[in-house]
Amino acid sequence: MKILVTGATGYIGKRLIPLLLNDGHTIICPVRDKKRAENYYKNQKKIQLVEADFLDSNSLNSIPKNIDAAYYLIHSMTNSAKEFHVLEEKCAFNFKRFAKKTTIKQVIYLSGITNDTKLSKHLLSRKNVEITLASNNYALTTFKAGIIVGSGSSSFEIIRDIVEKLPAMIAPKWLNTKTQPLSIRDVLAFLHKSLGKKELYNTSHDIFGPEILTYKEMLLQFAEVRKLKRWIMTVPVMTPKLSSYWLYFVTSTSYKLASSLVNSMGVEVIGKKSNINNMIDIEPMSYKEAVKLAFKKIEQNSIISSWKDSYISSGKLKKYVHEFINVPGFGCFKDYKKRKIIDRELTLDRIWSIGGETGWYYGTFLWKIRGYLDQFFGGAGLRRGRRHPTELNAGDALDFWRVIYADKDKGKLLLYAEMILPGEAWLEFKIEDGNIHQTATFRPHGLAGRLYWYAVMPFHWFVFNGMVQNISK
């Protein structure tokens, strides 16, 4: 079959596509940033990448029309707490209009459970998308999931941050809201096994795990799996804004995502029972089993996708990564360092391991202070870390940087700063002629940018000098 997968570089898409390839299907991936997607799907002959944006209906003309089925995995929740519902409706409408021109027989849509009488803006948007996608030209199969538990998922990483950072906490009252968490493995099984099943055409099913848990119970069970003792007291006085700031400062989420999550967490996410588990032959695992499985993936360094790698995890990157690949020269400040190296491969391994738990090789304390300052002013800080300890691809998040270019064979790594700055910054590492060339470039915005550069220049001298020295030796 020829299958269209939207959201191919997203958390679900990157995990679903390998399952479809194993079945021998040909995958069409409409992506906004083709150069970024090429890093994820190198040497995959059965994947066709097409640059298209479902917010722009004209760009969809380049997508092939001879398609058998499609997965609709587009989600705009974190683009803006105010306008994501408008973006989602527009994407759904453009997709539906495009699908009318194709041979698509089935569209499979992953939504959220929407049974509560008072839905959040986010869940109302999910429900509206399902209504918009319904068509006489193809059969719509909808799966509605609640909290998805898996390595790299936003809910898993947020719970992990809270449990591992706070031995005791005074938390908002929405921690008593009930939900039915479902493992990422089970979500993928539902999506994968439903392809081509005619008995699922034009049907909608809630999919959920075997337990009804409050968010507080999820935190405590997570702590049990990690063999940690935790104490939680909920208070009724936290406003949504305070709750959003609480999530933002404690976890690695952006403020926009925290705000959207808080608005949804007051809504009970309890699924309606159906025979879908028997129809597809799936027995969802328990919450604790899902957490244990996630940590096995983390320990094996086999996390396929992470929500932190999305462009909006920092709230700063508005363009595609390849648009930052040409580092400017005019009107910029530069800090250039060059050192002789002994072992090219060892040096490259050190460069490709930078950030995250490895750190930045010099001035760790200063890097942490810069991260805290960035977080205080609304930036990503150092909380995102990195998806894999030794692998880097263009588009990956790396602490408060974004990977713009990464080619180990050519010996070049280019990072773009997503921290809060009065300007733009790049950090480049290049191995050439037996030397490591390290260049920090800063393009200031006005007088504030120039004052910032001169204020931090003494720290840069020590940090960048120590960093290149330790990488090269």
C-alpha positions as CSV (number, residue, x, y, z in Angstrom):
1,M,0.0,0.0,0.0
2,K,1.0,3.6,-0.5
3,I,0.4,5.5,2.8
4,L,0.4,9.2,3.5
5,V,1.7,10.0,7.0
6,T,1.3,13.6,8.2
7,G,3.4,14.6,11.3
8,A,6.2,12.4,10.0
9,T,8.8,14.2,12.2
10,G,6.6,14.3,15.3
11,Y,6.6,12.1,18.4
12,I,4.1,9.5,17.1
13,G,5.0,9.7,13.4
14,K,8.7,8.8,13.9
15,R,7.6,5.7,15.8
16,L,4.8,4.6,13.5
17,I,6.7,4.8,10.2
18,P,9.2,2.0,10.9
19,L,6.2,-0.3,11.7
20,L,4.7,0.5,8.3
21,L,8.0,0.1,6.5
22,N,8.4,-3.4,8.0
23,D,5.1,-4.4,6.4
24,G,6.5,-3.4,3.0
25,H,4.4,-0.2,2.6
26,T,5.5,2.9,0.6
27,I,5.3,6.0,2.8
28,I,4.6,9.5,1.6
29,C,5.6,12.1,4.1
30,P,4.5,15.7,3.6
31,V,6.9,17.8,5.8
32,R,7.4,21.5,6.3
33,D,11.2,21.2,6.4
34,K,12.4,18.6,4.0
35,K,16.1,19.0,4.8
36,R,15.4,18.3,8.5
37,A,13.4,15.3,7.7
38,E,16.1,13.8,5.5
39,N,18.2,13.4,8.6
40,Y,15.6,11.1,10.1
41,Y,15.0,9.0,7.1
42,K,18.4,8.5,5.4
43,N,18.7,5.6,3.0
44,Q,15.0,4.7,3.2
45,K,14.0,3.9,-0.4
46,K,10.4,3.4,0.4
47,I,9.9,6.9,1.9
48,Q,9.1,9.9,-0.3
49,L,9.5,13.3,1.4
50,V,7.5,16.1,0.0
51,E,7.8,19.7,1.2
52,A,4.3,20.8,2.1
53,D,2.5,22.8,4.9
54,F,-1.2,22.0,5.6
55,L,-1.7,25.6,6.7
56,D,-0.9,26.5,3.0
57,S,-3.4,24.7,0.7
58,N,-1.4,25.6,-2.4
59,S,1.7,23.8,-1.1
60,L,-0.3,20.5,-1.1
61,N,-0.3,20.3,-4.9
62,S,3.1,18.6,-4.8
63,I,1.8,15.6,-2.8
64,P,1.1,12.5,-4.9
65,K,-2.6,11.7,-5.4
66,N,-2.4,7.9,-5.9
67,I,-2.6,7.1,-2.1
68,D,-4.4,4.2,-0.5
69,A,-4.6,5.4,3.1
70,A,-3.5,8.2,5.4
71,Y,-2.6,8.9,9.0
72,Y,-3.6,12.3,10.3
73,L,-1.2,13.1,13.2
74,I,-1.0,16.9,12.9
75,H,-1.2,18.7,16.2
76,S,-0.8,22.5,16.8
77,M,-1.4,22.6,20.5
78,T,1.9,24.2,21.6
79,N,2.2,26.8,18.8
80,S,0.2,29.3,20.7
81,A,-2.1,28.9,23.8
82,K,-4.5,31.4,22.1
83,E,-4.7,30.3,18.5
84,F,-3.8,26.6,18.2
85,H,-7.5,25.7,17.7
86,V,-7.7,27.9,14.7
87,L,-4.6,26.4,13.2
88,E,-5.8,22.9,13.8
89,E,-9.2,23.5,12.1
90,K,-7.4,25.1,9.1
91,C,-5.0,22.1,8.8
92,A,-7.9,19.7,9.0
93,F,-10.0,21.6,6.4
94,N,-7.0,21.8,4.0
95,F,-6.3,18.1,4.4
96,K,-9.9,17.1,3.7
97,R,-10.0,19.3,0.6
98,F,-6.7,17.7,-0.6
99,A,-7.9,14.2,0.1
100,K,-10.9,14.6,-2.2
101,K,-8.5,14.8,-5.1
102,T,-6.8,11.5,-4.2
103,T,-7.6,7.8,-4.1
104,I,-7.5,7.6,-0.3
105,K,-9.9,5.0,1.1
106,Q,-9.2,5.3,4.9
107,V,-7.9,8.1,7.1
108,I,-6.8,7.2,10.6
109,Y,-6.8,10.0,13.1
110,L,-5.3,10.1,16.6
111,S,-7.4,12.4,18.9
112,G,-8.0,12.9,22.6
113,I,-10.7,11.5,24.9
114,T,-13.6,14.0,24.9
115,N,-16.3,12.6,27.2
116,D,-16.3,15.2,29.9
117,T,-19.2,17.8,29.8
118,K,-16.7,20.7,30.4
119,L,-13.9,20.2,27.9
120,S,-10.7,22.3,27.7
121,K,-10.0,24.4,24.7
122,H,-7.4,21.8,23.6
123,L,-9.9,18.9,23.8
124,L,-12.6,20.9,22.1
125,S,-10.2,21.5,19.3
126,R,-9.5,17.8,19.0
127,K,-13.2,17.1,18.8
128,N,-13.7,19.8,16.2
129,V,-10.9,18.3,14.1
130,E,-12.7,14.9,14.0
131,I,-15.9,16.6,12.9
132,T,-14.0,18.5,10.2
133,L,-12.2,15.4,8.9
134,A,-15.4,13.4,8.4
135,S,-16.0,12.9,4.7
136,N,-18.0,11.0,2.1
137,N,-14.9,10.5,0.0
138,Y,-13.0,8.3,2.5
139,A,-13.7,6.3,5.7
140,L,-12.5,8.0,8.9
141,T,-11.2,5.9,11.8
142,T,-10.7,7.8,15.0
143,F,-8.8,6.7,18.1
144,K,-9.1,8.9,21.2
145,A,-6.4,8.5,23.7
146,G,-5.7,10.2,27.1
147,I,-2.2,10.5,28.7
148,I,0.4,8.7,26.5
149,V,3.2,7.1,28.5
150,G,6.5,6.5,26.8
151,S,10.1,7.5,26.6
152,G,10.3,11.0,25.2
153,S,6.6,11.8,25.5
154,S,5.7,15.2,27.0
155,S,3.6,13.6,29.8
156,F,6.2,11.1,30.7
157,E,9.1,13.6,30.8
158,I,7.0,16.1,32.9
159,I,6.1,13.4,35.4
160,R,9.7,12.3,35.5
161,D,11.0,15.8,36.1
162,I,8.5,16.3,39.0
163,V,9.2,13.0,40.7
164,E,13.0,13.0,40.4
165,K,13.4,16.7,41.3
166,L,11.0,17.1,44.2
167,P,11.0,14.8,47.3
168,A,8.1,16.8,48.7
169,M,5.7,19.1,46.8
170,I,2.7,21.4,47.3
171,A,0.8,20.9,44.1
172,P,-2.3,22.3,42.4
173,K,-5.7,20.6,43.0
174,W,-5.9,19.3,39.5
175,L,-3.5,16.5,40.6
176,N,-6.7,14.9,41.9
177,T,-8.2,14.7,38.3
178,K,-8.8,11.2,37.1
179,T,-7.4,9.9,33.8
180,Q,-6.6,6.6,32.1
181,P,-3.0,6.5,30.9
182,L,-2.0,4.4,27.9
183,S,1.5,3.2,26.9
184,I,3.0,4.5,23.6
185,R,3.4,0.9,22.5
186,D,-0.3,0.3,22.8
187,V,-1.1,3.5,20.9
188,L,1.1,2.5,18.1
189,A,-0.5,-1.0,18.0
190,F,-4.0,0.5,17.6
191,L,-2.8,2.8,14.8
192,H,-0.8,0.1,13.1
193,K,-3.4,-2.8,13.3
194,S,-6.3,-0.7,12.2
195,L,-4.9,0.0,8.8
196,G,-7.2,-1.4,6.1
197,K,-9.7,-3.0,8.5
198,K,-13.1,-2.3,6.9
199,E,-15.0,-3.0,10.1
200,L,-13.3,0.1,11.6
201,Y,-14.3,2.4,8.7
202,N,-16.3,5.4,9.9
203,T,-15.9,4.5,13.6
204,S,-14.6,6.3,16.6
205,H,-13.1,4.5,19.7
206,D,-11.7,5.6,23.0
207,I,-8.4,3.8,23.7
208,F,-7.1,3.6,27.3
209,G,-5.1,1.6,29.8
210,P,-6.7,-0.8,32.3
211,E,-6.6,1.6,35.3
212,I,-8.3,4.9,36.3
213,L,-5.7,7.0,38.1
214,T,-5.4,10.5,39.4
215,Y,-2.4,12.5,38.4
216,K,-1.2,12.3,42.0
217,E,-1.5,8.5,41.9
218,M,0.5,8.5,38.6
219,L,3.3,10.5,40.3
220,L,3.4,8.2,43.3
221,Q,3.4,5.0,41.2
222,F,6.1,6.5,39.1
223,A,8.1,7.1,42.3
224,E,7.6,3.5,43.3
225,V,9.0,2.3,40.0
226,R,12.0,4.5,40.6
227,K,12.3,3.4,44.2
228,L,11.8,6.9,45.5
229,K,9.7,8.1,48.4
230,R,7.7,11.2,47.6
231,W,5.2,13.4,49.6
232,I,2.5,15.3,47.8
233,M,0.0,17.8,49.3
234,T,-2.6,19.4,47.0
235,V,-3.9,22.9,47.6
236,P,-7.0,24.6,46.1
237,V,-5.5,28.1,45.8
238,M,-3.3,27.8,42.7
239,T,-4.7,29.8,39.8
240,P,-4.2,28.3,36.2
241,K,-1.4,30.9,35.7
242,L,0.4,29.9,38.9
243,S,0.0,26.3,38.0
244,S,1.5,26.9,34.6
245,Y,4.5,28.7,36.1
246,W,4.8,25.8,38.6
247,L,5.0,23.3,35.8
248,Y,7.3,25.5,33.7
249,F,9.9,26.0,36.5
250,V,9.9,22.5,37.8
251,T,9.8,20.6,34.5
252,S,11.4,20.8,31.1
253,T,8.3,22.0,29.3
254,S,7.9,25.4,27.7
255,Y,5.5,27.9,29.3
256,K,3.1,27.7,26.3
257,L,2.8,23.9,26.6
258,A,2.5,24.1,30.4
259,S,-0.4,26.6,30.0
260,S,-2.2,24.3,27.5
261,L,-1.6,21.3,29.7
262,V,-2.9,23.0,32.8
263,N,-6.1,24.0,31.0
264,S,-6.7,20.3,30.1
265,M,-5.7,18.7,33.4
266,G,-8.8,19.9,35.2
267,V,-10.8,17.7,32.8
268,E,-11.4,14.0,33.6
269,V,-10.1,11.8,30.8
270,I,-12.2,8.6,31.2
271,G,-12.8,6.5,28.2
272,K,-16.0,4.8,27.1
273,K,-15.8,1.1,26.9
274,S,-16.1,-0.7,23.6
275,N,-15.0,-4.0,22.0
276,I,-12.0,-2.3,20.2
277,N,-9.4,-4.3,22.2
278,N,-11.0,-7.6,21.0
279,M,-11.4,-6.3,17.4
280,I,-7.7,-5.5,17.1
281,D,-6.5,-8.1,19.6
282,I,-4.7,-5.7,22.0
283,E,-4.5,-6.0,25.8
284,P,-3.2,-2.6,27.0
285,M,-0.5,-2.8,29.7
286,S,-0.7,-1.2,33.1
287,Y,0.7,2.2,33.9
288,K,3.6,0.8,35.9
289,E,4.5,-1.6,33.1
290,A,4.5,1.3,30.7
291,V,6.9,3.3,32.9
292,K,9.2,0.3,33.3
293,L,9.3,-0.2,29.5
294,A,10.0,3.5,29.0
295,F,13.0,3.3,31.3
296,K,14.3,0.2,29.5
297,K,14.4,2.3,26.3
298,I,16.1,5.1,28.1
299,E,18.8,2.8,29.6
300,Q,19.4,1.3,26.2
301,N,19.7,4.8,24.6
302,S,17.0,3.7,22.1
303,I,14.6,6.7,22.3
304,I,13.3,7.1,18.8
305,S,11.5,10.4,19.2
306,S,11.2,13.1,21.9
307,W,8.7,16.0,22.2
308,K,11.7,18.2,23.1
309,D,13.0,18.0,19.5
310,S,9.9,19.9,18.2
311,Y,10.6,23.4,17.1
312,I,8.2,24.8,19.7
313,S,9.9,23.2,22.7
314,S,11.9,26.5,23.1
315,G,9.2,28.8,21.8
316,K,11.9,30.8,19.9
317,L,12.7,29.0,16.6
318,K,10.2,30.4,14.0
319,K,12.0,29.3,10.8
320,Y,13.3,26.0,9.5
321,V,16.7,24.8,10.7
322,H,18.3,25.1,7.2
323,E,17.6,28.8,7.1
324,F,20.2,29.3,9.9
325,I,22.9,27.3,8.2
326,N,24.7,30.2,6.7
327,V,26.4,31.9,9.6
328,P,26.5,35.7,9.1
329,G,29.7,37.6,9.0
330,F,28.8,41.3,8.7
331,G,27.9,43.2,11.9
332,C,28.8,40.2,14.1
333,F,31.0,39.5,17.0
334,K,33.1,36.4,16.9
335,D,35.1,34.3,19.3
336,Y,37.4,32.0,17.4
337,K,39.6,29.3,18.8
338,K,41.9,26.8,17.1
339,R,43.7,23.8,18.6
340,K,45.8,20.9,17.3
341,I,44.3,17.5,17.7
342,I,45.9,14.1,18.1
343,D,43.0,11.7,17.4
344,R,40.3,12.9,14.9
345,E,37.7,10.2,15.8
346,L,38.1,10.7,19.6
347,T,37.7,14.5,19.1
348,L,34.6,14.0,17.0
349,D,33.2,11.6,19.6
350,R,33.7,14.3,22.3
351,I,32.0,17.0,20.1
352,W,29.1,14.7,19.3
353,S,28.6,14.0,23.1
354,I,28.5,17.6,24.1
355,G,25.7,19.0,26.3
356,G,23.1,17.0,28.3
357,E,24.6,14.8,31.0
358,T,28.1,15.1,29.5
359,G,28.1,18.9,29.9
360,W,30.2,21.5,28.1
361,Y,33.7,20.4,29.1
362,Y,34.5,23.5,31.0
363,G,32.9,26.0,33.4
364,T,29.9,23.7,34.2
365,F,28.9,26.0,37.0
366,L,28.8,29.0,34.6
367,W,26.8,27.1,32.1
368,K,24.3,26.2,34.8
369,I,23.9,29.8,35.9
370,R,23.3,30.8,32.3
371,G,20.7,28.1,32.0
372,Y,18.9,29.3,35.2
373,L,18.9,32.9,34.0
374,D,17.5,31.8,30.6
375,Q,14.8,29.9,32.3
376,F,14.0,32.8,34.6
377,F,13.4,35.0,31.6
378,G,11.2,32.5,29.9
379,G,13.7,30.5,27.9
380,A,14.4,26.8,27.6
381,G,17.4,26.7,29.9
382,L,19.4,23.5,30.1
383,R,16.4,21.4,31.0
384,R,15.8,19.8,27.6
385,G,19.1,18.0,27.6
386,R,19.5,15.8,24.5
387,R,17.6,12.8,23.1
388,H,20.7,10.5,22.7
389,P,24.1,10.7,24.5
390,T,26.2,10.3,21.3
391,E,23.9,10.9,18.3
392,L,23.0,14.3,16.8
393,N,20.8,15.1,13.8
394,A,19.8,18.5,12.3
395,G,16.7,19.7,14.2
396,D,17.6,18.0,17.5
397,A,17.3,20.0,20.7
398,L,20.6,20.3,22.7
399,D,20.1,22.0,26.0
400,F,19.3,25.6,25.0
401,W,20.7,25.1,21.5
402,R,19.3,23.7,18.3
403,V,21.3,21.5,16.0
404,I,21.4,23.1,12.6
405,Y,24.0,20.9,10.8
406,A,25.6,17.7,11.9
407,D,27.9,15.7,9.6
408,K,30.4,13.5,11.4
409,D,32.1,12.4,8.2
410,K,32.8,16.0,7.2
411,G,33.7,16.8,10.8
412,K,31.3,19.7,11.3
413,L,28.6,20.5,13.9
414,L,26.7,23.8,13.9
415,L,24.4,24.9,16.7
416,Y,21.9,27.8,16.9
417,A,21.1,29.4,20.3
418,E,17.5,29.2,21.5
419,M,18.2,31.0,24.7
420,I,16.8,34.4,25.5
421,L,19.3,36.9,23.9
422,P,19.3,40.4,22.6
423,G,20.5,39.0,19.3
424,E,21.3,35.7,17.5
425,A,24.1,33.2,18.3
426,W,25.8,30.3,16.5
427,L,28.4,27.8,17.9
428,E,30.4,25.9,15.3
429,F,32.9,23.0,15.6
430,K,34.9,22.0,12.6
431,I,37.7,19.5,12.2
432,E,40.1,20.4,9.4
433,D,43.8,20.0,8.6
434,G,44.5,18.2,12.0
435,N,42.9,21.1,14.0
436,I,39.7,21.8,15.7
437,H,38.2,25.1,14.8
438,Q,35.6,26.5,17.3
439,T,33.7,29.6,16.4
440,A,31.1,31.4,18.5
441,T,29.2,34.0,16.4
442,F,26.9,36.7,17.8
443,R,24.7,39.0,15.8
444,P,23.5,41.8,18.2
445,H,20.1,43.4,18.0
446,G,20.7,47.1,18.7
447,L,22.6,48.7,21.6
448,A,21.3,46.1,24.1
449,G,23.0,43.3,22.0
450,R,26.3,45.1,21.9
451,L,26.3,45.8,25.6
452,Y,25.4,42.1,26.3
453,W,28.4,40.9,24.3
454,Y,30.9,43.1,26.1
455,A,29.4,42.2,29.5
456,V,29.8,38.5,28.9
457,M,33.1,38.7,26.9
458,P,35.3,37.9,30.0
459,F,33.3,34.8,30.8
460,H,33.4,33.8,27.1
461,W,37.1,33.9,27.1
462,F,37.5,31.5,30.0
463,V,34.6,29.2,29.0
464,F,35.3,28.9,25.2
465,N,39.0,28.6,25.8
466,G,38.6,25.9,28.4
467,M,36.1,24.1,26.3
468,V,38.2,23.8,23.1
469,Q,41.2,22.9,25.2
470,N,39.4,20.0,26.9
471,I,37.8,18.7,23.7
472,S,41.1,18.7,21.8
473,K,43.5,17.2,24.4
